[in-house]
Amino acid sequence: MNYLLGIDIGTSATKSVLFDEFGKAICSASYEYPMYQPNTGWAEQDANDWWKAVCHTCKKILSDSGIDNKQISAVGLSGQMHGLVMLDEKDNLLGKSIIWCDQRTEQQAVFLEDKIGRDKLISITANPAITGFTASKILWVKQNNPKLYEKAKKIMLPKDYIVYMLTGEFSTEVSDASGMQLMDIKKRQFSKELLDKLEIDISLLGYMHESSDAAGRISKKAAELTGLDEGTIVAAGGGDQACGAVGNGIVKEGIVSSTIGTSGVVFAHTDNLHIDKYGRIHTLCHAVPGCYHVMGVTQAAGLSLKWFRDSFCSEQIKQAEKEGVDPYLIMDKMAEKIQIGAQGLIFLPYLMGERSPHLDPFCSGVFFGITPIHEKAHFIRAILEGVVYSLKDSVSILRNDMKVDISQVRVSGGGAKSSLWKSMQADIFESDVAMTDNAEGPALGAAILAGVAKGLYKSVPAACEHVITTKNVHKYDMNKANQYNKYYEIYKSLYPVLKNEYRKLRKLL
């Protein structure tokens, strides 16, 4: 039996999962680490924590599973996108990594569009300048800490740093790198034109792979630290959204995924390049060689519910400890008792600014319509609905403006564990939703890419046909959809009214 290891470098934790060649999860391990927010809108992590997490989870899987390391045929990596990791000439980390949800780079995004031109930038990278993308982060360091930038000899994305630590190979791959905003998306390579205009030396960036390429092999040093067998193939891997899509079988047109994790993402595969000229929807390279994907992002999806849990649900947390259940299960049951619309309470989930469709680093969260009748359960319900309304913004653009086929939505992430959140997505999207048999989306996607790199599978689509099946198809209810739409229309009207007020508020901070 061949085994494949998928490692997902997440925002709250790294999760490693061992699969057999049929996609069955054999053993898993996770390791949590902090996110640092020294200033409003900032978000950083220590890349050392990611590496410690990989070493810990690999050793634990080998210990718990009893599988000999030589039986692991290949390793694949999935990772949070857009983060900036910089190394000096001795491969020392240069400070903490500025990660995907950081919003400090508004001025650099403006500079980027002014320097390149908005239309030109979209024509090359398929996206307007985005604060969360890596290019703006590089420019921020160049402009605010030039001495630190001068020391940089390698610039990497989070999971590419782990690939480097595992193999010693300095590289990246198309699905993650296209989220740096330094790539010519059509050519699937770094854009010399962009790099020259931004004065970023291409030598700082790694070799470009397709996601299912073999990027290298486990080095002797990495083998000692992780317990993995020296010489094991490591696939180039993919960004977490592309890997999650592969793990959910989103490798052909017509099937769309909705993932609610820390962020929320609506993701669709496209065989050909599709670009939203208004920049509301991101277009990036897919982990399927030669293909692309379009996606809309809600910055604070699961993060909104976690924030409310940690800040206001200590009673529910204590109750969960007594009952031996997840606090979210108790919160879910509370929300189920509240009717659609939370009795007029609407939530805008903009805790970390927003990406789709507003692309606004200044906006922040709002509860609209609070009255004395509203209790904790109403707020929980409003958060669940508000997150899905935000995702519906992206679904509507894909369906109505970009003419993307949405025959079925596959739900995943922590949000898929909530039966209420799952049914909300069906009714609000007005589309049947399903889950896959395997809940390990990004890790499974990474493992599938590893299997292709090793030659166990002919191609990424062929691998998905081999290992992925769906279950629990939930039909949407048109009557409920009509009720939700009444509140969604109000939800949509709030951001335009508040847009300028957000900016005035930020100036006071």
Secondary structure by P-SEA (a helix, b strand, c coil): cbbbbbbbbcccbbbbbbbccccccccbbbbbbbbbcccccbbbbbaaaaaaaaaaaaaaaaaaaccccccccbbbbbbbcbbbbbbccccccccccccccccccaaaaaaaaaaccaaaaaaacccccccccaaaaaaaaaaccaaaaaaccccccaaaaaaaaacccccccccccccccccccccccccaaaaaaacccccccccccccccccccccaaaaaaccccccccccccccaaaaaaaaaccccccbbbbbbccbbbbbbbbcbbbbcccccbbbbbcccccccccccccccaaaaaaaaaacccaaaaaaaaaacccaaaaaaaaaaacccccccccccccccccccccccccbbbbbccccccccaaaaaaaaaaaaaaaaaaaaaaacccccccccbbbbbccccccaaaaaaaaaaacbbbbbcccccaaaaaaaaaaaaaacccccaaaaaaaccccccbbbbbaaaaaaaaaaaaaaaaccccaaaaaaaaaaac
